[in-house]
Amino acid sequence: MSDLELVEGNAKLVEDERGLSLVEGDLVLRGDFTRLLNRIRPANLGRELLVKAAKPRSLGPDPVAVDATAGLGEDALLLAAAGFSVRLVERNPQVAALLRDALRRGQENPRLAPAIARMELVEGDSLEVLPRLDAPPDLILLDPMFPARRKSAASKKKMQLFQHLECPCDVEEALLHAAIAARPRKVIVKRPVRGPHLAGVKPAYAITGKTVRYDCIVLPRDGRGQ
Ligand SMILES: C[S@@+](CC[C@H](N)C(=O)[O-])C[C@H]1O[C@@H](n2cnc3c(N)ncnc32)[C@H](O)[C@@H]1O
């Protein structure tokens, strides 16, 4: 531990042979894309709710996505495996450090490397990044924190630590407005299965699972200035 030591509350970033972790007492948070290896296999990927919601084939060749609430990048990896080039925006410096380290380790895994090569981390606030994109992306994904889902998450301890880092997203409505203003073809909002529509914006369609729902807001091409 040295310059990697930090930070918020009693949580510390610690580096060992397994990579960078955020540790607080017995809670450990580490990015690990190998957990998703089975889910990104071609036979399984199409069954992912997020991939069903994104419909990458409907977006033409080389679709571009922005994950505006990147976290540890798991949703972004699913999108990258499905063919998107993904810009991952994360505003929390500790989470961004974990994500950067997970991407570095993932590049060394031949089964992850092709998807990871399409993922680019931007450390910053999406409220500032989205208005400055060079061009409208095909897709913007929003997954703001919502405590109800986290309470029931299998990896409860991990999420406890995540919640220490990040108060429930205080800017989720502003994020949705910034996402729409960035003129993507589609905004996908990950919600608790029975949660209200974010900012009351009704999606064109939703893909619903047992615990989460992907609300898909489809924007008219006119709205993109084309
Ligand atoms: C629920 S987590 C996302 C998990 C992610 N979908 C995954 O698969 O790992 C939400 C993340 O969004 C980040 N976040 C919240 N508001 C943000 C903003 N305005 N700009 C960038 N990141 C933000 C938080 O720091 C947190 O890491």
The ligand as a Gaussian input file, in Angstrom:
#p B3LYP/6-31G(d) Opt

LIG

0 1
 C      -25.245000       0.949000      -9.768000
 S      -23.597000       1.450000     -10.133000
 C      -23.429000       0.906000     -11.814000
 C      -23.122000      -0.559000     -11.940000
 C      -22.814000      -0.941000     -13.359000
 N      -24.005000      -0.862000     -14.189000
 C      -22.180000      -2.316000     -13.456000
 O      -22.683000      -3.159000     -14.213000
 O      -21.152000      -2.552000     -12.798000
 C      -23.737000       3.197000     -10.369000
 C      -22.418000       3.875000     -10.611000
 O      -22.689000       5.125000     -11.245000
 C      -21.761000       6.069000     -10.777000
 N      -22.356000       7.382000     -11.008000
 C      -23.432000       7.948000     -10.390000
 N      -23.678000       9.170000     -10.886000
 C      -22.751000       9.396000     -11.849000
 C      -22.470000      10.488000     -12.723000
 N      -23.223000      11.599000     -12.677000
 N      -21.449000      10.384000     -13.598000
 C      -20.686000       9.257000     -13.631000
 N      -20.869000       8.203000     -12.804000
 C      -21.896000       8.260000     -11.929000
 C      -21.582000       5.715000      -9.316000
 O      -20.356000       6.218000      -8.809000
 C      -21.618000       4.187000      -9.359000
 O      -20.320000       3.663000      -9.481000

